[in-house]
């Protein structure tokens, strides 16, 4: 929901989030600040080209985009660990029990990074 207009936009993939629950003791400082009891939320859009982050690679503990093979570390606030993405996943946070934007994309999603 837009905070200003109160318009609910739930049919748009641009608003989709990915939720994870990790051990809070294992989170880096930025991830810990954006989490509640180890629950982290990230945009599902890859900051490289806007594909959907759909893969979890448990043996390496990374979220992955299968379009261009970017990988992100959720313990380090969505930091890029491999692939062409130049920016981390934008985190979402919980505010009064509701998901809220914790940080927007650092720039437009582009194919030419």
C-alpha contacts under 8 A as a table, 3 or more apart, distances in Angstrom:
res1	aa1	res2	aa2	distance
1	X	5	X	7.97
1	X	6	X	5.52
1	X	7	X	5.32
1	X	8	X	4.18
1	X	9	X	5.98
1	X	10	X	7.97
2	X	5	X	5.48
2	X	6	X	4.95
2	X	7	X	5.45
2	X	8	X	6.61
2	X	9	X	7.83
3	X	6	X	5.48
9	X	12	X	6.39
9	X	15	X	7.36
10	X	15	X	6.89
12	X	15	X	5.73
12	X	16	X	7.27
13	X	16	X	5.16
14	X	43	X	7.99
14	X	44	X	7.94
14	X	45	X	7.04
15	X	43	X	7.37
16	X	43	X	6.29
16	X	44	X	5.92
16	X	45	X	7.98
17	X	41	X	6.24
17	X	42	X	5.51
17	X	43	X	4.68
17	X	44	X	5.26
17	X	92	X	7.92
18	X	41	X	5.46
18	X	42	X	5.22
18	X	43	X	6.17
18	X	44	X	5.63
19	X	39	X	6.88
19	X	40	X	5.70
19	X	41	X	4.53
19	X	42	X	6.69
20	X	38	X	7.88
20	X	39	X	5.56
20	X	40	X	5.19
20	X	41	X	6.42
21	X	37	X	8.00
21	X	38	X	5.28
21	X	39	X	4.30
21	X	40	X	6.25
22	X	26	X	7.53
22	X	27	X	7.66
22	X	38	X	4.91
22	X	39	X	6.36
22	X	40	X	7.68
22	X	75	X	7.91
23	X	26	X	5.56
23	X	27	X	7.08
23	X	37	X	7.99
23	X	38	X	5.53
24	X	27	X	5.45
24	X	32	X	6.70
24	X	37	X	6.14
24	X	38	X	4.37
26	X	75	X	6.99
27	X	30	X	7.99
27	X	31	X	5.77
27	X	32	X	5.46
27	X	38	X	7.75
27	X	75	X	4.81
27	X	76	X	6.71
28	X	31	X	5.37
28	X	32	X	5.96
28	X	75	X	5.77
28	X	76	X	5.19
28	X	77	X	7.32
29	X	32	X	5.06
29	X	33	X	6.18
29	X	76	X	7.68
30	X	33	X	5.15
30	X	34	X	6.44
30	X	76	X	6.70
30	X	77	X	5.74
31	X	34	X	5.17
31	X	35	X	6.16
31	X	40	X	7.43
31	X	74	X	7.30
31	X	75	X	6.06
31	X	76	X	5.68
31	X	77	X	4.36
31	X	78	X	7.96
32	X	35	X	5.16
32	X	36	X	7.70
32	X	38	X	7.19
34	X	40	X	6.77
34	X	77	X	7.84
34	X	91	X	7.01
34	X	92	X	7.02
34	X	93	X	5.26
34	X	94	X	7.72
34	X	102	X	7.05
35	X	38	X	5.49
35	X	39	X	5.23
35	X	40	X	4.93
35	X	41	X	7.65
35	X	93	X	6.18
35	X	94	X	7.14
36	X	39	X	5.21
36	X	40	X	7.11
36	X	93	X	7.77
36	X	94	X	6.71
40	X	74	X	7.88
40	X	91	X	7.61
40	X	92	X	7.32
40	X	93	X	6.93
41	X	91	X	5.91
41	X	92	X	4.95
41	X	93	X	6.19
41	X	99	X	7.95
42	X	78	X	7.65
42	X	89	X	6.33
42	X	90	X	5.87
42	X	91	X	4.41
42	X	92	X	5.29
43	X	46	X	7.83
43	X	89	X	6.50
43	X	90	X	5.86
43	X	91	X	6.45
43	X	92	X	6.98
44	X	52	X	5.41
44	X	53	X	5.06
44	X	54	X	7.58
44	X	89	X	8.00
45	X	50	X	4.98
45	X	51	X	5.65
45	X	52	X	4.92
45	X	53	X	6.02
45	X	89	X	7.68
46	X	49	X	6.11
46	X	50	X	4.85
46	X	51	X	5.37
46	X	52	X	6.04
46	X	53	X	5.97
46	X	65	X	6.67
46	X	70	X	7.94
46	X	85	X	7.56
46	X	89	X	6.72
46	X	109	X	7.99
47	X	50	X	5.86
47	X	85	X	6.26
47	X	86	X	7.58
47	X	87	X	6.24
47	X	88	X	7.07
47	X	89	X	6.41
47	X	105	X	7.20
47	X	108	X	7.98
47	X	109	X	5.36
47	X	110	X	7.60
48	X	51	X	7.89
48	X	70	X	8.00
48	X	84	X	6.79
48	X	85	X	4.52
48	X	86	X	6.79
48	X	87	X	7.50
48	X	109	X	5.83
48	X	110	X	5.91
48	X	111	X	6.41
48	X	113	X	6.97
49	X	109	X	5.54
49	X	110	X	5.22
49	X	111	X	5.10
50	X	109	X	6.01
50	X	110	X	7.64
51	X	65	X	6.96
51	X	67	X	6.45
52	X	65	X	6.52
53	X	63	X	6.90
53	X	64	X	5.79
53	X	65	X	4.58
53	X	66	X	7.33
54	X	63	X	7.58
54	X	64	X	6.62
54	X	65	X	6.21
54	X	66	X	7.31
55	X	63	X	5.73
55	X	64	X	4.95
55	X	65	X	6.43
55	X	66	X	7.16
56	X	61	X	7.22
56	X	62	X	5.93
56	X	63	X	4.68
56	X	64	X	6.09
57	X	60	X	5.68
57	X	61	X	5.69
57	X	62	X	5.39
57	X	63	X	6.37
57	X	64	X	7.19
58	X	61	X	4.71
58	X	62	X	6.80
61	X	73	X	6.93
61	X	74	X	7.89
62	X	71	X	6.09
62	X	72	X	5.41
62	X	73	X	5.03
62	X	74	X	6.74
63	X	71	X	5.62
63	X	72	X	5.12
63	X	73	X	6.54
63	X	74	X	7.17
64	X	69	X	6.42
64	X	70	X	5.80
64	X	71	X	4.40
64	X	72	X	6.32
65	X	68	X	6.41
65	X	69	X	5.23
65	X	70	X	5.36
65	X	71	X	6.44
66	X	69	X	5.03
66	X	70	X	7.43
68	X	83	X	6.89
68	X	84	X	7.01
69	X	82	X	7.49
69	X	83	X	5.41
69	X	84	X	7.53
70	X	80	X	7.21
70	X	81	X	7.60
70	X	82	X	5.35
70	X	83	X	3.87
70	X	84	X	5.84
70	X	85	X	5.78
71	X	80	X	5.86
71	X	81	X	5.51
71	X	82	X	5.01
71	X	83	X	6.24
72	X	78	X	5.10
72	X	79	X	5.28
72	X	80	X	4.54
72	X	81	X	5.48
72	X	82	X	7.24
72	X	88	X	6.99
72	X	89	X	7.21
73	X	76	X	5.53
73	X	77	X	6.78
73	X	78	X	4.88
73	X	79	X	5.21
73	X	80	X	6.50
73	X	81	X	6.51
74	X	77	X	5.14
74	X	78	X	4.49
74	X	79	X	6.99
75	X	78	X	7.06
76	X	79	X	5.59
77	X	88	X	7.48
77	X	89	X	7.50
77	X	91	X	6.88
78	X	88	X	5.08
78	X	89	X	4.81
78	X	90	X	7.16
78	X	91	X	7.25
79	X	87	X	7.39
79	X	88	X	4.57
79	X	89	X	6.82
80	X	83	X	7.67
80	X	85	X	6.75
80	X	86	X	7.09
80	X	87	X	6.55
80	X	88	X	5.29
80	X	89	X	7.78
82	X	85	X	7.73
84	X	113	X	7.52
85	X	88	X	7.58
85	X	113	X	7.42
86	X	113	X	6.94
87	X	106	X	7.25
89	X	105	X	7.76
90	X	102	X	7.62
90	X	103	X	5.70
90	X	104	X	5.84
90	X	105	X	5.68
91	X	101	X	7.06
91	X	102	X	5.65
91	X	103	X	5.84
91	X	104	X	7.76
92	X	99	X	6.54
92	X	100	X	5.66
92	X	101	X	4.64
92	X	102	X	4.57
92	X	103	X	6.68
93	X	99	X	5.57
93	X	100	X	5.31
93	X	101	X	6.22
93	X	102	X	5.28
94	X	97	X	5.56
94	X	98	X	5.18
94	X	99	X	4.54
94	X	100	X	5.88
95	X	98	X	5.18
95	X	99	X	6.23
95	X	100	X	6.26
101	X	104	X	6.71
105	X	108	X	6.92
105	X	109	X	7.85
110	X	113	X	6.27
